[in-house]
Amino acid sequence: MIRFLINQEHVEIDNARADLTLLQYIREYKKQTGTKEGCAAGDCGACTVVLAEPNADYTSLHYRTVNSCITVMSAVHGKQLILVEHLSSGKKLHPVQQALVDNHGSQCGFCTPGFIMSMFALYHTNSAPNRDDVLYALSGNLCRCTGYRPIIDATLAACEQPADDHFTQNASRTLALLKDLNDDSEIGTTSLLMPQNRVELAQAIRENPEAKLVAGSTDLSLSFTQQLKNIDKLISLSHINELKGCTETQHSLVIGAANPFMDITPKLLAHFPQLAELITRFASLPIRNQATMGGNVANASPIGDMPPALIALNAVVIADNGADKRRIPITEFFVGYRQTALNTGEWISHIEIPFLSDNQRLAAYKISKRAEDDISAVCAVFNVTISDGIIEKISAGFGGVAATPQGCQALNDGLVGEPFASKGCLETGKKILSTAFSPIDDVRATAAYRNTVLANLWHRFWLEHQTDNTIATRVVNHA
Amino acid sequence: MRKLITPSSQDKSTGRVHTSEKHESAIRQVQGAANYVDDITEPQGTLHAAVGLSDCARGRIFAINLDDVRASEGVIDVVTIDDVPGHKDIGPVFKGDPLLADGEIKFFGQPVFAVLASSAHLARQAALKGQIEVECEDAILTPKQAHEQQAFVRPMHRFGQGDADTQLENAVHKVSGSLNIGGQEHMYLEGQVSLAVPDEEDRMNIYTSSQHPSEVQKLVSEVLNVRLHRVLVDMRRMGGGFGGKETQAAQWACIAALLAHRNRQAVKLRLPRFVDMHVTGKRHPFSNAFDVAFNAEGKITATRMEINGICGHSPDLSDAIVDRAMFHADNGYFLGDSDIVGHRLQTNMVSHTAYRGFGGPQGMIMAEAMIDKIARYTGLDPLTVRKRNLYGETTGSKTPYGMEVEHNLLPDMIEALETKAQYWQRRESIKAFNQTSPIIKKGLALTPVKFGISFTSKHLNQAGALVHIYTDGSIQVNHGGTEMGQGLHTKIGQIAANEFGVDLSMIEVTSTRTDKVPNTSPTAASSGTDMNGKAVQNACITLKARLASCFATKIGKPELANHVTFTDGLVRLNDESMAFSELVQAAYFERISLSTSGYYKTPKLAYNRETGEGRPFFYFAYGVSMSEVSIDTLTGEYKVDSVDIIHDVGNSLNPAIDIGQIEGAFIQGMGWLTTEDLKWNDSGKLISENMATYKIPAIGDTPVNFNVELFGKENAEDSIYHSKAVGEPPFMLAISVWCALKDAISSLSNYTIDPQLDTPATPERVLNAVVATTEAMQAEAESKTSHSKYGDAFSASEVS
């Protein structure tokens, strides 16, 4: 059984295809047509809806956007699903709706419901946001008509002094209803299994060896929404507490594999603020609300988003099969194109990232055609240990350069012992990186561009980390 | 006797023209209550269709095996071209577009068959199972191949003035250049969709997302082999069109109608995004070249230009699109003696189609490319060269196609913008910045737009309307234009409210229906409001005359009917007045018709394509924009920092909507020139086939400083309330971004080199231009060094 609220209505689903998307459920089963399909791939945001979820002790609600077109139904269990139809009270528009009308922020109107939902979630999470906050919140919504200016203005106006809306006023009732949903009975369906601990997970995998594991579903769902494959059985990792949590040990940050990215972002940024560019440009906010670090690593994309950073940071993947856990250095984890070192019956439990020492310089660079919600042509993360001005170690990670995310031992070997401030350090590093990989020409960039940029990103890193640098190196600052 | 509804008393006149009324659907849009075709409640038993596509670009089909398709779950029917009862070709102007592949494959992804199933998902899955056996031939994929094989979809066209060849041959100062200009995916957020609902016998009702309901009606009737009067097309709104639903919405309506007709069930065909991107045409890529001669002051004396539109496999609208590119190769500049040639190249690609600007942008960018090159050659600032070449009494006022440019607003508009946005101060501060910043370079450009308004096919410049007044005083307006977000219905409502002097809430603009206004033109060429607004006004004037006569007679002054006015919900003559709604009821009892049609045809048009001379345009719309950018010379990344625009919409009907059009068009144009990168592989397959690989501007691409102002001078021609068309012209304001990127790159050569920057100017292309410019400077420095022992050790190589 999957139990959730549609606005205030209690809903139960006990048999549904595993590959049913939330958008299909909304439009085709519930006949609510306000939520639109623009791409069915999580790239445009026309299908954005809000899931309100309770905190641990059911005292407050957290509102987050998701792309319903790539969300599987396990993601809504125990939550309140809020659609664009639910926002106004009778004829009175919600403040975010009124602001968009007042600012002439809709033209063709097809993207509008999605924008409204992203504005609504921001309304509930950030009072008095600035322009950058607005861009961040709406980064997953595309509009082809307006050029966005009136939408930005409307969002700033609506969220400047957010008054209580009927969701806030009804929060205690909603929380009570949600608490009733989350009783201790079994959850999931026969095609969409939802184990609640690692023992159940191991058993589910044993009994359903053909079933795929799914966490955020932001990548896996493309196999059924884009490639139109049938997926008969899925095992959801979203309700296993052992895979959640984000803890600090003395030497490292240990991240539960099934945490939505947004939940670990604060701690990740607290320890590794240099990753801000990578993290804030990781897909879009609705994707980060669903996608998990474990999923990002397990799908072993050659581009990878986080894997280049994990490689540069010498992270360790902790694999589990329900009985035993083992540690796999991230550099040994990617064994081929979309292939990993996980054994049958194993899953990623945690990812451990060692903290930096004071003499380590870290920077992450992402190069893509579009700044927001784009896949890297090249991603480069440098982690350079410098003692007394001399390079002691270079640990670097790269995406978009080979069939798997890569490190670069040659960069380390070529530069260890060099004074970091020397021109030779700059030139040697550029030379090594310009020939270190044999990338391919594809839709995002040519191989030649990738090689040139890899070298030039070392140039950027070298400049930015000189103690006396005053030279501007960026057209946009992401920190 | 019939009892009439008591009219409401709130007949205050708001919602007039020249005010920023809200979009008529805004309140429903923000609530998810505005219905698009896929949101219409489906008739019981509605079935779903999908199309099966070819997987090679060119060849003869020798077998189509659809057994697996028929056996697929949920499948009800499968059709190929052989199942079409009527016309098999749905080419809009010229033949060449079979409904489904007809014996040969003409592009990768061409629809070959259609399948009907109980759900969209099952239909789409089944569509993947067709086995199409094709004897593949070498595809034509590049303009060079098309020229070599003399592959054209239409004959070339040429016009010009004077003797450009001789002038160029004898010129002291001349430059040449070429530019590859990328196409553009429309990326309307609502993909192509049609719902066909069979009616009695062979009648068919179509709900479609189309800019051209009358053409859909015609093509459906031809495909089904029934008369036009038995096909009804209803179009309430599109989720974006941009030209992509002008001709290319019809195919899906026709396929849905064919399946609906065969199966006597309602059929919906909605294309998934990646299918939509494979099977629908895009903005034409162009590959153009110029030779231009000029004097020492940078004043152009002769221009020769070759325009090559890459049309795809069929003519579609390419004849008119390449013509419009040619008509805009001058932009706002007098080209001296001129020779403009336009080729329509045939390639084995999807048939490229209308897209906002309709070839105009791909012509206009050449004018700006020439100006930049002249500026770098002469050492003059590009803005100085631009100003010296604007149409005017001293430069010349006759276009290459022989039309006199009257009422040219560009000199005044440029002056206003260069002052307001401080062009010359910013030019100096950018030069200073660039001297101290080795990695990041800034660029600046101010470019004009002059865009011709009217369909260049004269017969399309007509429009119709139908206006009903009901006995409660409410008014229903219908016209031939379609609403795709541009605010057409809002403006039309304002025009009707203005004419009758009633509140905007008294006006209902209904869906576009072929049974209300017949034989309409597409909503295209920016002409929606110009033409339909005039047609609606024409109908309103007819009804007002009837009402005025009724009122004047009623108060005993029938001879003064001409002096009756309609304002503030009242009808007035001297001291006498009456509520509009009361007069409507009185007129009803007097047996006066409260319904009429309206009509309009655009005046003054006279272009002779045989001679290449005349007036293809009723008037020109103008705009000027100034963009400042920063580029990163290490990665090619860039940012548009600041944009200032002054645009001419005549006397604006609705300033908020017009500004919305200008901003939206600018960002869309910026996308075309920067990140929107269409890529086909060597097999002719589109590989930028979804939103993950084809990047339209996102919210962070909107410049922080983005100032748009309306010029506010009324149209000198008699357009609707002396407003001007606004849909397309501001798209080309984005050329200032491209010029500013080139300006930033050119700074690496101290503004001596005009960098080659094909479009879209992706970070990769920008970086390539940076490297090429730097290397050219190094080569120059080295050649100097070889002559002098004092070589410049700090050449531009420092920056990379």
Interface residues (C-beta under 8 A of the other chain):
Chain A: Q32 T33 G34 T35 K36 E37 G38 C39 A40 A41 D43 C44 A46 L83 V84 E85 L87 S88 L93 Q97 Q98 L100 V101 D102 H104 S106 Q107 C108 G109 F110 C111 T112 P113 I116 R131 V134 L135 L138 S139 N141 L142 C143 R144 C145 T146 G147 Y148 R149 P150 I151 I152 Q226 L228 N230 I367 S368 K369 R370 A371 E372 D373 D374 I375 A377 D442 V443 R444 A445 T446 Y449 T452 V453 N456 L457 H459 R460 L463 I471 A472 T473 R474 V475 V476
Chain B: S20 K22 H23 S25 A26 I27 R28 Q29 V30 Q31 G32 A33 A34 N35 Y36 D38 D39 H121 R124 Q125 L128 H186 M187 Y188 L189 E190 G191 R237 M238 G239 G240 G241 F242 P272 R273 F274 S437 P438 I439 I440 M484 G485 Q486 G487 S630 I631 D632 L634 T635 G636 E637 Y638 K639 A656 I657 I659 G660 E663 G664 A665 F666 I667 Q668 T675 D677 K679 I687 S688 N690 M691 A692 T693 K695 I696 P697 A698 I699 G700 D701 T702 V704 F706 T762 P763 E764 L767 N768 V771 S800
